[in-house]
Amino acid sequence: MNLIILAAGRGRRLKSKTSLVPKPLVKFLGKSILDYQFSIISKLRIIKPILVLGYKYFLFKRYKFPKIINKEYSSTNMVHSLFKAKKYINNKDLIISYSDIVYSRDILQNLIKKKGDIVVAIDKNFKKYWIKRFKNPLNDVESCKIKNNQILNLGNKVNTFKGIDGQYIGLIKLSSKGSKIFRKVYSDLKKRDKNSLKKMYMTDFLQILIKKGYKITALNFYSPWIEFDNQNDLIIKEHKNRINKILAN
């Protein structure tokens, strides 16, 4: 099984921390974010990582995995980076992961086992986590409506916690059919408006799939994970507690 890690961006919200290294190589408690992710992935020996790189890509030389370079990283977003690795979106099951998250082996295993052509990991315990991370958590929360385990809405700005069923964490599994759906919808969009795809967020793409009638299945979980989005995420006590629980899993 391939796992595409989207690691092309700089991560400007970490400010000076990414002036010399890309966001995935920023260290937390002496170890890079990416190395934490690899330590979890390596526990499941069925997974082959592929890196999509951009900003300071040459600093990833020590990682002996396939690498694809998005030279337009500074003017593009997640969907464009993903489809730079189009040859790996093929007839195998595939996992897509952001590079600034750390998740447990349980979350990864349950994602692999979950039935569905497009499965998205959803944190059901997000509210307590967001409140510990942000002074104004609603500034960062996005919509997520789930019914009968199917995601009906995702990624829009909200002004209340009411009606939010969870949070998308940046972790997706595709079956071979799901990969085919991703390729087809991307190809159709590219024919109509190539430029809009360059700036498209992953949640925008998933929302388009929902509107087209494709089923997006939720993998609901309550166990700890970590997102490194800003400088505060590198120092808060919550993340120090969480990393120990994740690594012990």
C-alpha positions in Angstrom: 0.0 0.0 0.0 1.3 3.4 -0.9 1.1 6.4 1.4 1.5 9.8 -0.3 2.8 12.5 2.2 2.1 16.0 1.0 5.2 18.0 2.2 5.7 20.7 -0.4 4.8 23.8 1.5 6.9 26.0 3.8 4.5 26.4 6.7 4.5 30.1 7.1 2.4 30.1 10.3 5.4 28.6 12.1 7.1 31.8 11.1 10.9 31.8 11.8 10.9 28.1 12.5 10.6 27.4 8.7 13.1 30.0 7.5 15.8 27.3 7.3 13.8 24.1 7.1 10.4 23.0 5.7 7.6 22.6 8.1 7.8 18.7 8.2 11.5 19.0 9.3 10.8 21.3 12.2 11.6 19.6 15.5 9.4 18.9 18.4 11.0 17.5 21.6 14.2 16.9 19.5 12.6 15.0 16.7 11.1 16.2 13.4 7.4 16.1 12.7 8.1 13.9 9.7 10.2 11.4 11.7 7.4 11.0 14.2 5.1 10.2 11.3 7.6 7.7 9.8 8.0 6.0 13.2 4.2 5.2 13.2 4.1 4.2 9.5 7.1 1.8 9.9 5.1 -0.2 12.5 2.8 -1.2 9.6 5.3 -2.8 7.2 2.7 -3.0 4.4 3.0 0.7 3.8 5.4 2.4 1.3 5.8 6.2 1.8 6.1 8.6 -1.2 7.0 12.2 -0.5 5.7 15.2 -2.5 8.2 18.0 -1.9 8.7 21.6 -2.8 10.2 24.2 -0.4 13.9 23.3 0.3 13.3 19.8 -1.1 17.0 19.0 -1.1 16.9 18.8 2.8 15.0 15.5 2.5 17.9 13.7 0.9 18.4 11.3 3.8 14.9 9.8 3.3 15.2 6.9 1.0 11.7 7.0 -0.4 10.4 8.0 -3.8 10.2 11.8 -4.1 8.2 14.0 -6.4 8.9 17.7 -6.6 6.2 20.4 -7.0 8.3 23.2 -8.3 5.2 25.5 -8.1 4.8 24.9 -4.4 4.8 28.6 -3.5 1.8 29.3 -5.8 -0.2 26.1 -5.5 -2.0 24.1 -2.8 -2.7 20.5 -1.6 -4.6 19.2 -4.6 -2.0 20.3 -7.1 0.7 18.7 -5.0 -1.2 15.4 -4.7 -1.6 15.1 -8.5 2.0 15.7 -9.1 2.1 12.1 -7.7 -0.6 11.0 -10.1 1.2 7.8 -11.1 0.8 6.5 -7.5 -2.9 7.2 -7.6 -3.5 3.9 -9.3 -5.2 0.5 -8.9 -4.0 -0.1 -5.3 -5.4 1.1 -2.0 -3.8 4.4 -1.2 -3.4 6.6 1.9 -3.0 10.4 1.6 -1.5 12.2 4.6 -0.6 15.8 5.4 3.0 16.1 6.6 2.3 18.3 9.7 0.2 15.7 11.6 1.1 12.9 13.9 -1.4 10.1 14.4 -1.4 6.8 16.3 -1.0 3.3 14.8 -4.6 2.6 15.8 -5.9 5.5 13.7 -3.8 4.3 10.8 -4.8 0.6 11.2 -8.5 1.5 11.5 -8.3 3.7 8.4 -6.9 0.8 6.4 -9.6 -1.6 7.7 -12.5 0.8 7.2 -14.8 -0.1 4.3 -15.4 2.6 1.7 -13.9 3.9 -1.6 -13.1 7.3 -0.1 -12.6 7.3 3.7 -11.7 10.4 5.7 -10.4 10.4 9.3 -12.6 12.5 11.5 -11.7 13.6 15.1 -14.9 13.3 17.2 -13.2 14.7 20.3 -12.0 17.9 18.5 -13.6 20.5 20.6 -11.6 19.9 23.8 -8.4 19.8 21.6 -9.2 23.0 19.7 -9.9 24.9 23.0 -6.5 23.9 24.3 -4.7 25.0 21.2 -6.4 28.3 20.2 -7.4 31.5 22.0 -10.2 31.8 19.5 -10.9 28.2 18.4 -13.8 29.1 16.1 -11.4 31.0 13.9 -9.8 27.6 12.9 -12.8 25.2 13.1 -14.4 24.1 9.9 -17.8 22.6 9.1 -18.3 18.8 9.1 -21.7 17.2 8.9 -22.0 13.5 9.1 -25.1 11.3 8.6 -25.2 7.5 8.7 -21.4 7.6 8.6 -21.4 9.6 5.4 -19.9 13.1 5.2 -22.4 15.6 3.8 -20.5 18.8 4.2 -16.8 19.6 4.9 -14.4 22.5 5.1 -16.5 25.6 5.3 -16.0 28.4 7.9 -18.3 28.4 10.9 -19.2 30.8 13.7 -20.4 28.2 16.2 -19.6 24.7 17.4 -23.2 23.8 17.1 -23.8 21.2 14.4 -20.2 20.3 13.9 -19.8 16.5 14.0 -16.0 16.4 14.0 -12.9 17.7 12.3 -11.0 16.5 9.2 -7.4 15.9 10.2 -5.7 15.6 6.8 -5.7 11.8 6.5 -7.6 9.9 3.7 -7.8 6.4 2.3 -8.7 5.5 -1.3 -9.6 2.1 -2.6 -8.7 1.4 -6.2 -12.2 2.6 -7.2 -11.7 5.7 -5.0 -8.4 6.5 -6.8 -10.2 6.2 -10.1 -12.9 8.6 -8.9 -10.2 11.1 -7.7 -8.4 10.9 -11.1 -11.6 11.3 -13.1 -13.0 14.3 -11.1 -9.6 16.0 -11.2 -9.3 15.4 -15.0 -12.8 16.8 -15.6 -12.0 19.9 -13.4 -8.7 20.5 -15.2 -10.4 20.6 -18.6 -12.8 23.3 -17.3 -10.6 25.4 -15.1 -7.0 24.5 -14.8 -6.0 27.5 -12.8 -8.6 27.0 -10.0 -7.1 23.6 -9.3 -3.7 25.1 -8.5 -5.0 26.9 -5.4 -7.6 24.2 -4.3 -7.6 22.9 -0.8 -8.2 19.2 -0.2 -11.4 20.0 1.6 -12.6 21.9 -1.5 -11.9 18.9 -3.6 -13.7 16.5 -1.2 -16.7 18.9 -1.1 -16.9 18.8 -4.9 -17.0 15.0 -4.8 -19.8 15.2 -2.2 -21.8 17.5 -4.5 -21.3 15.1 -7.4 -22.9 12.4 -5.4 -19.8 10.3 -4.4 -19.9 8.7 -1.0 -17.3 10.0 1.5 -17.1 7.7 4.5 -16.1 9.0 7.9 -13.6 7.1 10.1 -14.7 8.5 13.4 -12.2 8.3 16.2 -11.6 9.7 19.7 -7.9 8.9 20.3 -5.2 11.5 20.4 -3.4 12.9 17.3 -1.4 16.2 16.8 -1.5 19.0 14.2 1.5 21.4 14.1 -0.1 24.5 12.6 1.5 27.4 14.4 4.3 28.2 16.9 2.1 27.5 19.9 1.7 23.9 18.8 5.4 23.4 19.3 5.3 24.3 23.0 1.9 23.5 24.5 1.7 20.9 27.3 -1.2 19.2 25.5 1.1 18.1 22.7 3.8 16.8 25.0 1.2 14.6 26.7 -0.3 13.5 23.4 3.0 12.5 21.8 3.8 10.1 24.6 0.4 8.4 24.2 0.7 8.2 20.5 4.2 6.6 20.6 3.1 4.1 23.3 0.2 2.9 21.1 
